[in-house]
Amino acid sequence: MTPRILAVAAHGAHAFSKPVTPRIRLLAGLGVEGDAHCGATVKHRSRVARDPTQPNLRQLHLIHAELLDELAAQGFRVAPGALGENATTRGIDLLALPRGTRLRLGAEALVEVTGLRNPCAQIETFAPGLLAAVLGRDAQGNLIRKTGVMAVVLAGGEVAPGDPIAIELPPAPHQALSVV
């Protein structure tokens, strides 16, 4: 299966969920046009409170639709955009990508994966029990955060459902993703 964009979403206000839209426009060095998290410096409210001058490594939030499938099997109804992501993907193991992986989204947009999204307590408010469902443990007992990855926009362009995703891994040795 060729990796694809399943859905795109944006919201101009700081809200937990983002409404799905027919397309989004990515702006180089900024993020999703019209989204509350768009900007060269950090826009996430808790991070702004700590240091508003830090670079925005969270310009685009991607979640794999396979997570939504997993959650549905556990009885949770989570639609694309509901967890605040800008792009829902299918056919790509986002969590296994190394830091610095570049993703070509559609014909023009190019993003670079910066790290993992750390699920926050708001997820529990959205649906009781959901926070535990989006966290796991590996064989060594290490915490696994399943709520997708964050990226910066290197080249802008329009992104829409059905667009292909091309994966370009960084040179080895690869660095595992950590929370950004």
N, C-alpha and C positions, 0 to 999 in steps of 0.2 A: 504494500500500500504506500503510495506517495504521501508524505506528510502534507497536511492541508490546514488552512484556517477554517474552523467550523463556524465561528461567530466573532463579531467585534463589538466593543462597547466603550462608551465614554460618558462622563458626567462632569458638568461644570462646577458642581458643588462638592464639598467633602461629604460623601455619603458612603455607607457600607457597600451597597450594590450599585451597579452601573447599568443603565438601560442599553439593550442591544440596539444596534443601529445598522443600516445597510452598508456603511463603510466608515472608516476612520482615515484621517490624514496624519501621517507621522512627519514631524518636523525635526530636521537634523539638530542634534545637541539639546533638544527641548523635550520631545515626547509627543503625546497625542494632542493635536490641535483642539482647543476647547475643553480639555480635561483639567480637573482641579490639580492634578499632579504634574502638569506641563511646566517646565522651566529648567534653566541651567543649574540652579541651586535647589536643594531639597525642599519638597512641598509637604511631605508627610508631617502632620501636626506635631507629633511627639518629637520627631527629629528636628523640626524647626525650633521647638522650645529649647533644645540642647545647644544647637549651633546652626543658625539660619544661613551661614555662609558655606556650609559643606556642599560638595558637588552632588547633584541629583543622580544617583546610581539606580533609581527606581522610576525611570521615565516611561517604561512600558512593562505591564504585568501580564505574563502569559500563564495560563493553566491548561493542562492536558485534559481533554474530554474523557479520557479513560478514568480520571479521578471521579468525575461526575457519575460515570457508569458504576464505579465501585461504591460510591455513596448511595446511589439508587438501590443497589443490591442490599444495602443495609437499612433501607426504608427512608432515606432522606431524599427530599425533592429539591435538587439544586440545579437551577438552569444556568446557562451561560450568562456571565455578567453578575450573577448573584453574589459571588465572593469578591467582587471588586476588580476582577481582571479586565484588561482591555482586549485581549485576544484569547480565544479558546481554540486549542489546536487538536488535531487528531492524527495519530500515526507517528508520533515522535515522543521518545522518553525524555522529557525535559529535565527531570531530576538527575538523570545520568550524564548530562552534558558537562564537560569541563568548563571552568571559568574561561571566558574569552572566546567561546564558540560564537561564530557569526551565523545569523539566520537571515537569509534573503526571503522576505515576505512579499509575494507577488512579483511584479516585474521590476519595481524600483526600490522599495524600502529595504534597508539593511540595518540590522540591530546586532548588538553584542551583549551576550549574557554576562551579567555582573555577579549574580548570586541568587540565593534562595529567598523566597518570601517567608517571613516568620509569622505564622498564624497568631492572631491576637484574640483577646477575650471577646471581642465583638462577634466572633464567629459563634460563640455559645449563645449570645443574645439572638442571633439570627435563627438558630435551631438548637435546642437543648441536646447535648450529646455530640454535636457536630465537631467541637474542638478535639475531643478524644478520637473521633473518626478520621481526622486529617493529620493525626500524629501517629507514629508507629515506632517500632524498635527493630534494629537489625540483629543479626545473630550474636553480635558482641554487646548488645544492649544499648547501642548508640541511638540517639533520637533521630527519627526520620521526619522531616517536615514535608508534607505532600502538597502544599498549597501553591505550587508553581514556582516560576523563576521571574527575576527582574532583569531588565535590559536597558541599555542606552541606545539612542537612535543615532546611527552613523550617517545614513543617507535617507532622506525623506521620501515620501510617496504615499499613494493611496493603498489601503489594504481592505479587502472585502472577503466575505465568506466564499469558500471555494478556491481561493488563491493557494498556489503551491508554496511549500516551504523548502528551501534548499539549505543544507547544513554544511558549514565549513568549520572543521575543527581547528583549534590553534595548534602551533607546533608542540611536539612533546618536549619535555614531560608535561603531562596534563595536571592541572590543579583542580581538586574537587571543589564543588560549590560550597560556600558558607553563607550565612545570613548577611544580607545587606540592608 
